[in-house]
Amino acid sequence: MAKLADTALDQLFTTARTRNGWSDTPIPEAVLRELYDLVKFGPTAANSTPARFVFVQSPDAKARLAALSSGSNGAKILKAPVTVIVGYDLDFPETLPKLFPNAPGAKDWFPDPVTKEWGALRNSSLQGGYFILAARALGLDTGPMSGFDNAAVDKEFFAGTNIKSNFIVSIGYGTEENLFPRNPRLDFEEAAKIV
């Protein structure tokens, strides 16, 4: 595998920014499907892929989600063309016979609710990270958020399922509106070590 060009690394990481303002350019359904079709290839433990994605796009659905958010997040949700609820399915072990057929007993690796919850949360968080990178790779901007009422969002968007919300990500074509200066990051020596 070859290293990506600096322009690609810029788009994915170094110049990419969390957006708070959005143009009104819509995102076609074909792009949303292309986005998922990239995300689904990100690795997860035992290919468990517990993340579930709700693409909140209609004015009614955006208003319902915005009402359950905190602070300025509601306005961001209403302005963005799409906000995605990244959830996790606690019933994910049921899909392991299909997704991880080389280990027929994989479904039994998650025998209790705590093990299921940790596996689902950890791996859906990975998938949420892949989601942000895949969106950027397709030329979309992202605005991830955690300021919302998880229990209320679960009741509103996942009723009748065993799916819980993890975090949300607005996607679209960002503007400079409310774009904060880039905050510092920790240096290697502060956050990492080689042993």
N, C-alpha and C positions, 0 to 999 in steps of 0.2 A: 504494500500500500504506500502511496506517495503522500507526503505532507501536503495539506491544503495550501493554496496560495494565500498570501497575506490579506488580499481583499476578502476572501471567504472567511478567514479568521476574524477580520474586522466585523463583518456582517453578523457573525455568530456570537462574538465575545467582546472584542476590545472597543469597538465604537457603538455596539448595540446598547440601547438604553431602555429602561422601564418607562413606558409612555403613560401619560395621564390625560393627554388631549388627543382627539381623533378626528380625521377627516370623515366626511359622510359617504365616502366611497364604499359601496357594499362589497361583501365577499361572496362570490358565487358558490352555490352548493358544490360544484365540481372541485373547487379549491379546498373546501372543508373535507371532502372525501379524500382528496389527495393528501391532505395534512394527516388524517387518520392513517392512511395507508403507509405513510412513513413512520409514524409513531409506533405502530404495531410491531415493528421489527426491532425495537429497543429491547435489550436483554433484561429478563427478570428471573428470579429464583424459580427453578423448575418450569420455566416458561409459563408461569402462573398468570401473568397479565391480568391482575385484578382491577385495573383502572376502568372506570366507565365514564364516558364523556357526554355531557348534555350541552349542546350548542344553543345557547339562549340568544335568539335572533329577533323574534317577533316583538313589536312594541309592548304587547300585553305581558309576555314572559319577561322582558327586560324590566318592566315596571314592578312585577312581582319580586324579582331577584333584588332590584335596587332597594325596595322597601325593607329587605332583610339584611341590608349591609350597614356598616357603621361609618361615621365621619363623612368624608368626601367621596367615598367609594360609590355611593348611589349615583351621583352625577356622572362619574366615569363610566358606570355600567350603562346608563341611559344614552350616553354619547357614543360609546363604542359600537361598531357594527355588529359585533358578536362578543359575548362573554361566555366562556366555557367553564362549566362546573366540572372539576376533576374529582370524581368520586372513587370509592373502592367497594367492591362487592365482597361481602363476608361469605358468600356462597361460592367463591372462586374455586375451592377444591373440587366442586362438582364438574368443572370443565377440564380437570387435569387428565382424565382418560383420553380426551381428544387432543389436548395441547402438549402432553408429555407422555406419549404412548410407550416410550422405551422404558418407563418405570411404572408398570401396572399398579403398584401399590402406593403411588404418590399421593393419592387422595387421603390416605391414612396418616400422612405426615403432619396433618393439622388436626389433632384429635379434640382440641378444646377451644372454647371461644377466645381465650387470650392469645393462643398461638395463631389462630385465624386472623385476629385483629392486627397483631404485629406484622404478620406476613402481608396482609392486604395493605396496611398503611405504608409499610416500608416500600413495597414494590409499586404501589400506585404513585408514591412520591417520585420514584425513579422515572416512571412513565410520564409524570407531569413535567419533569426536567427535560425529557426527550421531546415532549410536546412543545415546550418553549423553543428549543433548538430547531425542531422541524419547522415551526412557524416562521422563524427567522430565515431559515434556509429557503423558504418559499417566497421570501420578500415581504413578509408580514411583520409588523411590530407587535410587541406583547406588553401587557401590564398585569403581572401577577399580583394577587391580593389575598390576604387572609382575614381581613376585617369584615366578618359577617357572622350571623347567627347560624352556626352549623345545624343545630337541632331544628330550627325553623326551615332552613333550606332543605333538609332531609324530608321533613313533613310535606313541604310544598312540591318538591321535584322528584322525590324518590319514594313516595307513599306506596305501601303495598309491596315493597322490595326489601332486601337485606343489604341495600347499598347506603353508604354514608358519604357525606361530602368531605373532601380533604382541603382543597383550596380552589380559588377561581382565577381565571386568566382572561382578561380582555384582549382581543386580537383585532387587528385592522391595519390601517395606514396612519401612523402616528403623526402628530403635529408638534410644534415647539411649545404649545400651550402648557403652562404649568410644568415645564421640563426643568427639573432641579439640576444644579451642577452635580457632576459625578462625585460621589462620596469616596473617601479613601478606602483602600483595601489593605489587608494585612500582608506584609512581606513574607517571603518564604520562611525566613528564620523565625517569624512569629507564629506561623500556622502549620509548619511542616518540619519533619526531620527525616534524615536517611539513616537507617540503622543496619 
